[in-house]
Amino acid sequence: MHNDCGNVERGGLMCYLPSSVEKYYCAATYVDEVLKGAKASERPVEQPKKFDFLFNLKAARQIGVTIPPNVLARATRIIQ
């Protein structure tokens, strides 16, 4: 997966952070506007709108944590 949640893939319990795809899209849009003449200092600060939410069920089982089904339903990715 191309996000910053590598710790979950290596055994961490969970990760919640701005979507990597959205970060790259916003960065490309920003660069495009600057290259077309917009002043970087006048560009607004953008807040992320989409987030990745990952769970590692194997890690949860190992430490005895039960993740409620309604929380798992919101996950972007579940690692078995």
PyMOL Python script that loads the backbone (N, CA, C, O; Angstrom):
from pymol import cmd

cmd.read_pdbstr("""\
ATOM      1  N   MET A   1       0.855  -1.171   0.000  1.00  0.00           N
ATOM      2  CA  MET A   1       0.000   0.000   0.000  1.00  0.00           C
ATOM      3  C   MET A   1       0.897   1.230   0.000  1.00  0.00           C
ATOM      4  O   MET A   1       1.950   1.242   0.638  1.00  0.00           O
ATOM      5  N   HIS A   2       0.482   2.239  -0.704  1.00  0.00           N
ATOM      6  CA  HIS A   2       1.318   3.426  -0.874  1.00  0.00           C
ATOM      7  C   HIS A   2       0.953   4.534   0.117  1.00  0.00           C
ATOM      8  O   HIS A   2       0.762   5.685  -0.275  1.00  0.00           O
ATOM      9  N   ASN A   3       0.860   4.186   1.382  1.00  0.00           N
ATOM     10  CA  ASN A   3       0.563   5.209   2.379  1.00  0.00           C
ATOM     11  C   ASN A   3       1.606   5.168   3.485  1.00  0.00           C
ATOM     12  O   ASN A   3       2.584   4.425   3.397  1.00  0.00           O
ATOM     13  N   ASP A   4       1.401   5.955   4.508  1.00  0.00           N
ATOM     14  CA  ASP A   4       2.353   6.043   5.604  1.00  0.00           C
ATOM     15  C   ASP A   4       2.005   5.110   6.755  1.00  0.00           C
ATOM     16  O   ASP A   4       2.519   5.277   7.861  1.00  0.00           O
ATOM     17  N   CYS A   5       1.144   4.138   6.514  1.00  0.00           N
ATOM     18  CA  CYS A   5       0.697   3.208   7.561  1.00  0.00           C
ATOM     19  C   CYS A   5       1.522   1.930   7.578  1.00  0.00           C
ATOM     20  O   CYS A   5       0.998   0.864   7.899  1.00  0.00           O
ATOM     21  N   GLY A   6       2.776   2.018   7.244  1.00  0.00           N
ATOM     22  CA  GLY A   6       3.635   0.836   7.212  1.00  0.00           C
ATOM     23  C   GLY A   6       3.736   0.133   8.546  1.00  0.00           C
ATOM     24  O   GLY A   6       3.933  -1.081   8.592  1.00  0.00           O
ATOM     25  N   ASN A   7       3.604   0.881   9.643  1.00  0.00           N
ATOM     26  CA  ASN A   7       3.687   0.240  10.961  1.00  0.00           C
ATOM     27  C   ASN A   7       2.549  -0.739  11.179  1.00  0.00           C
ATOM     28  O   ASN A   7       2.734  -1.745  11.864  1.00  0.00           O
ATOM     29  N   VAL A   8       1.381  -0.477  10.621  1.00  0.00           N
ATOM     30  CA  VAL A   8       0.260  -1.408  10.742  1.00  0.00           C
ATOM     31  C   VAL A   8       0.573  -2.684   9.963  1.00  0.00           C
ATOM     32  O   VAL A   8       0.260  -3.785  10.417  1.00  0.00           O
ATOM     33  N   GLU A   9       1.174  -2.538   8.821  1.00  0.00           N
ATOM     34  CA  GLU A   9       1.548  -3.704   8.021  1.00  0.00           C
ATOM     35  C   GLU A   9       2.649  -4.518   8.702  1.00  0.00           C
ATOM     36  O   GLU A   9       2.794  -5.713   8.441  1.00  0.00           O
ATOM     37  N   ARG A  10       3.419  -3.875   9.568  1.00  0.00           N
ATOM     38  CA  ARG A  10       4.504  -4.569  10.277  1.00  0.00           C
ATOM     39  C   ARG A  10       4.105  -4.995  11.688  1.00  0.00           C
ATOM     40  O   ARG A  10       4.957  -5.427  12.464  1.00  0.00           O
ATOM     41  N   GLY A  11       2.806  -4.876  12.033  1.00  0.00           N
ATOM     42  CA  GLY A  11       2.365  -5.359  13.330  1.00  0.00           C
ATOM     43  C   GLY A  11       1.694  -4.351  14.223  1.00  0.00           C
ATOM     44  O   GLY A  11       1.241  -4.712  15.309  1.00  0.00           O
ATOM     45  N   GLY A  12       1.611  -3.091  13.810  1.00  0.00           N
ATOM     46  CA  GLY A  12       0.904  -2.092  14.601  1.00  0.00           C
ATOM     47  C   GLY A  12      -0.592  -2.366  14.591  1.00  0.00           C
ATOM     48  O   GLY A  12      -1.081  -3.068  13.707  1.00  0.00           O
ATOM     49  N   LEU A  13      -1.320  -1.831  15.547  1.00  0.00           N
ATOM     50  CA  LEU A  13      -2.747  -2.114  15.677  1.00  0.00           C
ATOM     51  C   LEU A  13      -3.603  -1.361  14.664  1.00  0.00           C
ATOM     52  O   LEU A  13      -4.435  -1.964  13.986  1.00  0.00           O
ATOM     53  N   MET A  14      -3.407  -0.056  14.557  1.00  0.00           N
ATOM     54  CA  MET A  14      -4.248   0.725  13.659  1.00  0.00           C
ATOM     55  C   MET A  14      -3.539   1.992  13.203  1.00  0.00           C
ATOM     56  O   MET A  14      -2.521   2.396  13.765  1.00  0.00           O
ATOM     57  N   CYS A  15      -4.106   2.608  12.168  1.00  0.00           N
ATOM     58  CA  CYS A  15      -3.540   3.834  11.618  1.00  0.00           C
ATOM     59  C   CYS A  15      -4.681   4.663  11.024  1.00  0.00           C
ATOM     60  O   CYS A  15      -5.562   4.124  10.355  1.00  0.00           O
ATOM     61  N   TYR A  16      -4.659   5.950  11.268  1.00  0.00           N
ATOM     62  CA  TYR A  16      -5.645   6.880  10.717  1.00  0.00           C
ATOM     63  C   TYR A  16      -4.889   8.131  10.285  1.00  0.00           C
ATOM     64  O   TYR A  16      -4.339   8.850  11.120  1.00  0.00           O
ATOM     65  N   LEU A  17      -4.863   8.387   8.987  1.00  0.00           N
ATOM     66  CA  LEU A  17      -4.140   9.546   8.495  1.00  0.00           C
ATOM     67  C   LEU A  17      -4.707   9.993   7.160  1.00  0.00           C
ATOM     68  O   LEU A  17      -5.457   9.248   6.529  1.00  0.00           O
ATOM     69  N   PRO A  18      -4.361  11.204   6.713  1.00  0.00           N
ATOM     70  CA  PRO A  18      -4.863  11.676   5.421  1.00  0.00           C
ATOM     71  C   PRO A  18      -4.500  10.705   4.298  1.00  0.00           C
ATOM     72  O   PRO A  18      -3.419  10.116   4.292  1.00  0.00           O
ATOM     73  N   SER A  19      -5.409  10.554   3.365  1.00  0.00           N
ATOM     74  CA  SER A  19      -5.225   9.648   2.234  1.00  0.00           C
ATOM     75  C   SER A  19      -3.991  10.028   1.423  1.00  0.00           C
ATOM     76  O   SER A  19      -3.799  11.192   1.072  1.00  0.00           O
ATOM     77  N   SER A  20      -3.169   9.045   1.135  1.00  0.00           N
ATOM     78  CA  SER A  20      -1.966   9.292   0.326  1.00  0.00           C
ATOM     79  C   SER A  20      -2.332   9.760  -1.068  1.00  0.00           C
ATOM     80  O   SER A  20      -1.690  10.658  -1.612  1.00  0.00           O
ATOM     81  N   VAL A  21      -3.354   9.161  -1.648  1.00  0.00           N
ATOM     82  CA  VAL A  21      -3.779   9.544  -2.994  1.00  0.00           C
ATOM     83  C   VAL A  21      -4.188  11.016  -3.011  1.00  0.00           C
ATOM     84  O   VAL A  21      -3.817  11.756  -3.922  1.00  0.00           O
ATOM     85  N   GLU A  22      -4.951  11.437  -2.007  1.00  0.00           N
ATOM     86  CA  GLU A  22      -5.382  12.834  -1.954  1.00  0.00           C
ATOM     87  C   GLU A  22      -4.186  13.770  -1.756  1.00  0.00           C
ATOM     88  O   GLU A  22      -4.133  14.852  -2.341  1.00  0.00           O
ATOM     89  N   LYS A  23      -3.220  13.342  -0.920  1.00  0.00           N
ATOM     90  CA  LYS A  23      -2.037  14.191  -0.699  1.00  0.00           C
ATOM     91  C   LYS A  23      -1.295  14.432  -2.008  1.00  0.00           C
ATOM     92  O   LYS A  23      -0.891  15.559  -2.294  1.00  0.00           O
ATOM     93  N   TYR A  24      -1.112  13.369  -2.811  1.00  0.00           N
ATOM     94  CA  TYR A  24      -0.403  13.510  -4.088  1.00  0.00           C
ATOM     95  C   TYR A  24      -1.196  14.364  -5.064  1.00  0.00           C
ATOM     96  O   TYR A  24      -0.624  15.182  -5.784  1.00  0.00           O
ATOM     97  N   TYR A  25      -2.512  14.177  -5.090  1.00  0.00           N
ATOM     98  CA  TYR A  25      -3.356  14.974  -5.977  1.00  0.00           C
ATOM     99  C   TYR A  25      -3.270  16.451  -5.603  1.00  0.00           C
ATOM    100  O   TYR A  25      -3.108  17.301  -6.478  1.00  0.00           O
ATOM    101  N   CYS A  26      -3.377  16.762  -4.315  1.00  0.00           N
ATOM    102  CA  CYS A  26      -3.297  18.162  -3.865  1.00  0.00           C
ATOM    103  C   CYS A  26      -1.937  18.772  -4.181  1.00  0.00           C
ATOM    104  O   CYS A  26      -1.847  19.927  -4.597  1.00  0.00           O
ATOM    105  N   ALA A  27      -0.878  17.986  -3.981  1.00  0.00           N
ATOM    106  CA  ALA A  27       0.471  18.487  -4.276  1.00  0.00           C
ATOM    107  C   ALA A  27       0.620  18.778  -5.764  1.00  0.00           C
ATOM    108  O   ALA A  27       1.199  19.797  -6.142  1.00  0.00           O
ATOM    109  N   ALA A  28       0.102  17.895  -6.608  1.00  0.00           N
ATOM    110  CA  ALA A  28       0.203  18.098  -8.056  1.00  0.00           C
ATOM    111  C   ALA A  28      -0.588  19.338  -8.478  1.00  0.00           C
ATOM    112  O   ALA A  28      -0.126  20.113  -9.316  1.00  0.00           O
ATOM    113  N   THR A  29      -1.762  19.524  -7.907  1.00  0.00           N
ATOM    114  CA  THR A  29      -2.582  20.694  -8.216  1.00  0.00           C
ATOM    115  C   THR A  29      -1.864  21.973  -7.802  1.00  0.00           C
ATOM    116  O   THR A  29      -1.862  22.962  -8.536  1.00  0.00           O
ATOM    117  N   TYR A  30      -1.256  21.943  -6.624  1.00  0.00           N
ATOM    118  CA  TYR A  30      -0.517  23.093  -6.105  1.00  0.00           C
ATOM    119  C   TYR A  30       0.644  23.451  -7.039  1.00  0.00           C
ATOM    120  O   TYR A  30       0.811  24.614  -7.408  1.00  0.00           O
ATOM    121  N   VAL A  31       1.436  22.459  -7.414  1.00  0.00           N
ATOM    122  CA  VAL A  31       2.582  22.681  -8.302  1.00  0.00           C
ATOM    123  C   VAL A  31       2.103  23.219  -9.648  1.00  0.00           C
ATOM    124  O   VAL A  31       2.704  24.144 -10.194  1.00  0.00           O
ATOM    125  N   ASP A  32       1.030  22.648 -10.183  1.00  0.00           N
ATOM    126  CA  ASP A  32       0.484  23.106 -11.459  1.00  0.00           C
ATOM    127  C   ASP A  32       0.118  24.579 -11.408  1.00  0.00           C
ATOM    128  O   ASP A  32       0.447  25.332 -12.324  1.00  0.00           O
ATOM    129  N   GLU A  33      -0.559  24.993 -10.349  1.00  0.00           N
ATOM    130  CA  GLU A  33      -0.972  26.390 -10.231  1.00  0.00           C
ATOM    131  C   GLU A  33       0.228  27.325 -10.093  1.00  0.00           C
ATOM    132  O   GLU A  33       0.237  28.415 -10.665  1.00  0.00           O
ATOM    133  N   VAL A  34       1.234  26.904  -9.338  1.00  0.00           N
ATOM    134  CA  VAL A  34       2.438  27.727  -9.176  1.00  0.00           C
ATOM    135  C   VAL A  34       3.181  27.845 -10.507  1.00  0.00           C
ATOM    136  O   VAL A  34       3.661  28.922 -10.861  1.00  0.00           O
ATOM    137  N   LEU A  35       3.274  26.736 -11.242  1.00  0.00           N
ATOM    138  CA  LEU A  35       3.953  26.775 -12.539  1.00  0.00           C
ATOM    139  C   LEU A  35       3.201  27.638 -13.553  1.00  0.00           C
ATOM    140  O   LEU A  35       3.794  28.151 -14.502  1.00  0.00           O
ATOM    141  N   LYS A  36       1.915  27.791 -13.348  1.00  0.00           N
ATOM    142  CA  LYS A  36       1.107  28.636 -14.240  1.00  0.00           C
ATOM    143  C   LYS A  36       1.102  30.090 -13.797  1.00  0.00           C
ATOM    144  O   LYS A  36       0.428  30.919 -14.411  1.00  0.00           O
ATOM    145  N   GLY A  37       1.853  30.420 -12.726  1.00  0.00           N
ATOM    146  CA  GLY A  37       2.015  31.809 -12.338  1.00  0.00           C
ATOM    147  C   GLY A  37       1.414  32.216 -11.010  1.00  0.00           C
ATOM    148  O   GLY A  37       1.612  33.352 -10.579  1.00  0.00           O
ATOM    149  N   ALA A  38       0.691  31.340 -10.349  1.00  0.00           N
ATOM    150  CA  ALA A  38       0.126  31.698  -9.041  1.00  0.00           C
ATOM    151  C   ALA A  38       1.252  31.852  -8.029  1.00  0.00           C
ATOM    152  O   ALA A  38       2.253  31.138  -8.094  1.00  0.00           O
ATOM    153  N   LYS A  39       1.092  32.770  -7.106  1.00  0.00           N
ATOM    154  CA  LYS A  39       2.098  32.952  -6.067  1.00  0.00           C
ATOM    155  C   LYS A  39       1.871  31.935  -4.955  1.00  0.00           C
ATOM    156  O   LYS A  39       0.771  31.820  -4.416  1.00  0.00           O
ATOM    157  N   ALA A  40       2.913  31.211  -4.627  1.00  0.00           N
ATOM    158  CA  ALA A  40       2.805  30.180  -3.582  1.00  0.00           C
ATOM    159  C   ALA A  40       2.382  30.791  -2.252  1.00  0.00           C
ATOM    160  O   ALA A  40       1.646  30.169  -1.486  1.00  0.00           O
ATOM    161  N   SER A  41       2.846  32.003  -1.977  1.00  0.00           N
ATOM    162  CA  SER A  41       2.520  32.649  -0.705  1.00  0.00           C
ATOM    163  C   SER A  41       1.043  33.044  -0.600  1.00  0.00           C
ATOM    164  O   SER A  41       0.544  33.296   0.497  1.00  0.00           O
ATOM    165  N   GLU A  42       0.357  33.097  -1.720  1.00  0.00           N
ATOM    166  CA  GLU A  42      -1.051  33.466  -1.715  1.00  0.00           C
ATOM    167  C   GLU A  42      -1.994  32.268  -1.779  1.00  0.00           C
ATOM    168  O   GLU A  42      -3.214  32.425  -1.714  1.00  0.00           O
ATOM    169  N   ARG A  43      -1.431  31.087  -1.904  1.00  0.00           N
ATOM    170  CA  ARG A  43      -2.259  29.866  -1.950  1.00  0.00           C
ATOM    171  C   ARG A  43      -2.761  29.538  -0.551  1.00  0.00           C
ATOM    172  O   ARG A  43      -2.005  29.642   0.415  1.00  0.00           O
ATOM    173  N   PRO A  44      -4.022  29.143  -0.428  1.00  0.00           N
ATOM    174  CA  PRO A  44      -4.551  28.800   0.893  1.00  0.00           C
ATOM    175  C   PRO A  44      -3.996  27.470   1.399  1.00  0.00           C
ATOM    176  O   PRO A  44      -3.587  26.614   0.614  1.00  0.00           O
ATOM    177  N   VAL A  45      -3.989  27.316   2.695  1.00  0.00           N
ATOM    178  CA  VAL A  45      -3.620  26.042   3.292  1.00  0.00           C
ATOM    179  C   VAL A  45      -4.837  25.134   3.178  1.00  0.00           C
ATOM    180  O   VAL A  45      -5.936  25.513   3.581  1.00  0.00           O
ATOM    181  N   GLU A  46      -4.647  23.947   2.634  1.00  0.00           N
ATOM    182  CA  GLU A  46      -5.769  23.037   2.442  1.00  0.00           C
ATOM    183  C   GLU A  46      -5.764  21.950   3.508  1.00  0.00           C
ATOM    184  O   GLU A  46      -4.719  21.394   3.847  1.00  0.00           O
ATOM    185  N   GLN A  47      -6.940  21.660   4.025  1.00  0.00           N
ATOM    186  CA  GLN A  47      -7.100  20.580   4.991  1.00  0.00           C
ATOM    187  C   GLN A  47      -7.494  19.312   4.243  1.00  0.00           C
ATOM    188  O   GLN A  47      -8.252  19.378   3.275  1.00  0.00           O
ATOM    189  N   PRO A  48      -6.991  18.159   4.676  1.00  0.00           N
ATOM    190  CA  PRO A  48      -7.381  16.913   4.008  1.00  0.00           C
ATOM    191  C   PRO A  48      -8.876  16.645   4.175  1.00  0.00           C
ATOM    192  O   PRO A  48      -9.482  17.001   5.185  1.00  0.00           O
ATOM    193  N   LYS A  49      -9.448  16.007   3.156  1.00  0.00           N
ATOM    194  CA  LYS A  49     -10.872  15.685   3.188  1.00  0.00           C
ATOM    195  C   LYS A  49     -11.102  14.183   3.281  1.00  0.00           C
ATOM    196  O   LYS A  49     -12.145  13.741   3.764  1.00  0.00           O
ATOM    197  N   LYS A  50     -10.142  13.404   2.823  1.00  0.00           N
ATOM    198  CA  LYS A  50     -10.270  11.947   2.850  1.00  0.00           C
ATOM    199  C   LYS A  50      -9.155  11.368   3.718  1.00  0.00           C
ATOM    200  O   LYS A  50      -8.034  11.877   3.737  1.00  0.00           O
ATOM    201  N   PHE A  51      -9.483  10.306   4.429  1.00  0.00           N
ATOM    202  CA  PHE A  51      -8.518   9.675   5.326  1.00  0.00           C
ATOM    203  C   PHE A  51      -8.481   8.168   5.102  1.00  0.00           C
ATOM    204  O   PHE A  51      -9.473   7.562   4.697  1.00  0.00           O
ATOM    205  N   ASP A  52      -7.326   7.577   5.370  1.00  0.00           N
ATOM    206  CA  ASP A  52      -7.171   6.126   5.364  1.00  0.00           C
ATOM    207  C   ASP A  52      -7.262   5.643   6.805  1.00  0.00           C
ATOM    208  O   ASP A  52      -6.705   6.266   7.709  1.00  0.00           O
ATOM    209  N   PHE A  53      -7.959   4.542   7.017  1.00  0.00           N
ATOM    210  CA  PHE A  53      -8.196   3.976   8.341  1.00  0.00           C
ATOM    211  C   PHE A  53      -7.900   2.491   8.242  1.00  0.00           C
ATOM    212  O   PHE A  53      -8.693   1.740   7.673  1.00  0.00           O
ATOM    213  N   LEU A  54      -6.769   2.053   8.788  1.00  0.00           N
ATOM    214  CA  LEU A  54      -6.338   0.663   8.683  1.00  0.00           C
ATOM    215  C   LEU A  54      -6.346  -0.018  10.039  1.00  0.00           C
ATOM    216  O   LEU A  54      -6.053   0.595  11.066  1.00  0.00           O
ATOM    217  N   PHE A  55      -6.690  -1.299  10.021  1.00  0.00           N
ATOM    218  CA  PHE A  55      -6.638  -2.128  11.226  1.00  0.00           C
ATOM    219  C   PHE A  55      -5.858  -3.393  10.935  1.00  0.00           C
ATOM    220  O   PHE A  55      -5.926  -3.941   9.835  1.00  0.00           O
ATOM    221  N   ASN A  56      -5.121  -3.846  11.923  1.00  0.00           N
ATOM    222  CA  ASN A  56      -4.415  -5.118  11.849  1.00  0.00           C
ATOM    223  C   ASN A  56      -5.102  -6.062  12.838  1.00  0.00           C
ATOM    224  O   ASN A  56      -4.855  -5.997  14.042  1.00  0.00           O
ATOM    225  N   LEU A  57      -5.971  -6.943  12.317  1.00  0.00           N
ATOM    226  CA  LEU A  57      -6.711  -7.851  13.192  1.00  0.00           C
ATOM    227  C   LEU A  57      -5.807  -8.885  13.858  1.00  0.00           C
ATOM    228  O   LEU A  57      -6.090  -9.340  14.966  1.00  0.00           O
ATOM    229  N   LYS A  58      -4.732  -9.250  13.188  1.00  0.00           N
ATOM    230  CA  LYS A  58      -3.786 -10.201  13.784  1.00  0.00           C
ATOM    231  C   LYS A  58      -3.178  -9.595  15.051  1.00  0.00           C
ATOM    232  O   LYS A  58      -3.080 -10.262  16.081  1.00  0.00           O
ATOM    233  N   ALA A  59      -2.774  -8.336  14.967  1.00  0.00           N
ATOM    234  CA  ALA A  59      -2.201  -7.656  16.136  1.00  0.00           C
ATOM    235  C   ALA A  59      -3.258  -7.511  17.230  1.00  0.00           C
ATOM    236  O   ALA A  59      -2.949  -7.669  18.411  1.00  0.00           O
ATOM    237  N   ALA A  60      -4.490  -7.214  16.852  1.00  0.00           N
ATOM    238  CA  ALA A  60      -5.567  -7.068  17.835  1.00  0.00           C
ATOM    239  C   ALA A  60      -5.791  -8.382  18.587  1.00  0.00           C
ATOM    240  O   ALA A  60      -5.944  -8.384  19.809  1.00  0.00           O
ATOM    241  N   ARG A  61      -5.808  -9.483  17.861  1.00  0.00           N
ATOM    242  CA  ARG A  61      -5.974 -10.797  18.508  1.00  0.00           C
ATOM    243  C   ARG A  61      -4.821 -11.096  19.466  1.00  0.00           C
ATOM    244  O   ARG A  61      -5.033 -11.627  20.556  1.00  0.00           O
ATOM    245  N   GLN A  62      -3.617 -10.755  19.055  1.00  0.00           N
ATOM    246  CA  GLN A  62      -2.443 -11.052  19.880  1.00  0.00           C
ATOM    247  C   GLN A  62      -2.462 -10.302  21.204  1.00  0.00           C
ATOM    248  O   GLN A  62      -1.955 -10.811  22.203  1.00  0.00           O
ATOM    249  N   ILE A  63      -3.034  -9.110  21.234  1.00  0.00           N
ATOM    250  CA  ILE A  63      -3.068  -8.350  22.489  1.00  0.00           C
ATOM    251  C   ILE A  63      -4.438  -8.416  23.173  1.00  0.00           C
ATOM    252  O   ILE A  63      -4.663  -7.772  24.198  1.00  0.00           O
ATOM    253  N   GLY A  64      -5.347  -9.204  22.592  1.00  0.00           N
ATOM    254  CA  GLY A  64      -6.642  -9.411  23.222  1.00  0.00           C
ATOM    255  C   GLY A  64      -7.639  -8.275  23.060  1.00  0.00           C
ATOM    256  O   GLY A  64      -8.506  -8.085  23.913  1.00  0.00           O
ATOM    257  N   VAL A  65      -7.524  -7.523  21.984  1.00  0.00           N
ATOM    258  CA  VAL A  65      -8.429  -6.405  21.726  1.00  0.00           C
ATOM    259  C   VAL A  65      -9.462  -6.841  20.690  1.00  0.00           C
ATOM    260  O   VAL A  65      -9.119  -7.420  19.660  1.00  0.00           O
ATOM    261  N   THR A  66     -10.719  -6.556  20.975  1.00  0.00           N
ATOM    262  CA  THR A  66     -11.791  -6.833  20.027  1.00  0.00           C
ATOM    263  C   THR A  66     -12.234  -5.518  19.398  1.00  0.00           C
ATOM    264  O   THR A  66     -12.606  -4.579  20.102  1.00  0.00           O
ATOM    265  N   ILE A  67     -12.192  -5.456  18.083  1.00  0.00           N
ATOM    266  CA  ILE A  67     -12.605  -4.260  17.354  1.00  0.00           C
ATOM    267  C   ILE A  67     -14.078  -4.438  16.982  1.00  0.00           C
ATOM    268  O   ILE A  67     -14.423  -5.410  16.310  1.00  0.00           O
ATOM    269  N   PRO A  68     -14.946  -3.528  17.400  1.00  0.00           N
ATOM    270  CA  PRO A  68     -16.368  -3.657  17.079  1.00  0.00           C
ATOM    271  C   PRO A  68     -16.606  -3.673  15.559  1.00  0.00           C
ATOM    272  O   PRO A  68     -15.922  -2.971  14.815  1.00  0.00           O
ATOM    273  N   PRO A  69     -17.578  -4.477  15.105  1.00  0.00           N
ATOM    274  CA  PRO A  69     -17.859  -4.577  13.663  1.00  0.00           C
ATOM    275  C   PRO A  69     -18.193  -3.231  13.013  1.00  0.00           C
ATOM    276  O   PRO A  69     -17.826  -3.004  11.860  1.00  0.00           O
ATOM    277  N   ASN A  70     -18.883  -2.331  13.730  1.00  0.00           N
ATOM    278  CA  ASN A  70     -19.219  -1.035  13.130  1.00  0.00           C
ATOM    279  C   ASN A  70     -17.973  -0.171  12.913  1.00  0.00           C
ATOM    280  O   ASN A  70     -17.966   0.688  12.031  1.00  0.00           O
ATOM    281  N   VAL A  71     -16.939  -0.386  13.694  1.00  0.00           N
ATOM    282  CA  VAL A  71     -15.677   0.328  13.490  1.00  0.00           C
ATOM    283  C   VAL A  71     -14.926  -0.286  12.315  1.00  0.00           C
ATOM    284  O   VAL A  71     -14.385   0.433  11.475  1.00  0.00           O
ATOM    285  N   LEU A  72     -14.890  -1.616  12.255  1.00  0.00           N
ATOM    286  CA  LEU A  72     -14.227  -2.289  11.138  1.00  0.00           C
ATOM    287  C   LEU A  72     -14.889  -1.957   9.805  1.00  0.00           C
ATOM    288  O   LEU A  72     -14.221  -1.912   8.772  1.00  0.00           O
ATOM    289  N   ALA A  73     -16.204  -1.724   9.825  1.00  0.00           N
ATOM    290  CA  ALA A  73     -16.918  -1.390   8.590  1.00  0.00           C
ATOM    291  C   ALA A  73     -16.443  -0.065   8.003  1.00  0.00           C
ATOM    292  O   ALA A  73     -16.608   0.172   6.806  1.00  0.00           O
ATOM    293  N   ARG A  74     -15.868   0.784   8.811  1.00  0.00           N
ATOM    294  CA  ARG A  74     -15.379   2.090   8.339  1.00  0.00           C
ATOM    295  C   ARG A  74     -13.934   2.036   7.870  1.00  0.00           C
ATOM    296  O   ARG A  74     -13.419   3.021   7.341  1.00  0.00           O
ATOM    297  N   ALA A  75     -13.279   0.910   8.056  1.00  0.00           N
ATOM    298  CA  ALA A  75     -11.864   0.782   7.709  1.00  0.00           C
ATOM    299  C   ALA A  75     -11.665   0.819   6.212  1.00  0.00           C
ATOM    300  O   ALA A  75     -12.459   0.268   5.450  1.00  0.00           O
ATOM    301  N   THR A  76     -10.585   1.482   5.797  1.00  0.00           N
ATOM    302  CA  THR A  76     -10.179   1.496   4.410  1.00  0.00           C
ATOM    303  C   THR A  76      -9.571   0.151   4.032  1.00  0.00           C
ATOM    304  O   THR A  76      -9.740  -0.342   2.917  1.00  0.00           O
ATOM    305  N   ARG A  77      -8.858  -0.425   4.999  1.00  0.00           N
ATOM    306  CA  ARG A  77      -8.180  -1.707   4.770  1.00  0.00           C
ATOM    307  C   ARG A  77      -8.073  -2.455   6.093  1.00  0.00           C
ATOM    308  O   ARG A  77      -7.803  -1.863   7.138  1.00  0.00           O
ATOM    309  N   ILE A  78      -8.289  -3.767   6.027  1.00  0.00           N
ATOM    310  CA  ILE A  78      -8.149  -4.623   7.206  1.00  0.00           C
ATOM    311  C   ILE A  78      -7.099  -5.673   6.889  1.00  0.00           C
ATOM    312  O   ILE A  78      -7.199  -6.394   5.897  1.00  0.00           O
ATOM    313  N   ILE A  79      -6.098  -5.746   7.741  1.00  0.00           N
ATOM    314  CA  ILE A  79      -5.036  -6.734   7.581  1.00  0.00           C
ATOM    315  C   ILE A  79      -5.384  -7.933   8.456  1.00  0.00           C
ATOM    316  O   ILE A  79      -5.559  -7.799   9.667  1.00  0.00           O
ATOM    317  N   GLN A  80      -5.482  -9.106   7.835  1.00  0.00           N
ATOM    318  CA  GLN A  80      -5.844 -10.325   8.553  1.00  0.00           C
ATOM    319  C   GLN A  80      -4.592 -10.921   9.151  1.00  0.00           C
ATOM    320  O   GLN A  80      -4.655 -11.961   9.806  1.00  0.00           O
TER     321      GLN A  80
END
""", "prot")
cmd.dss("prot")
cmd.show_as("cartoon", "prot")
cmd.util.cbc("prot")
cmd.orient("prot")
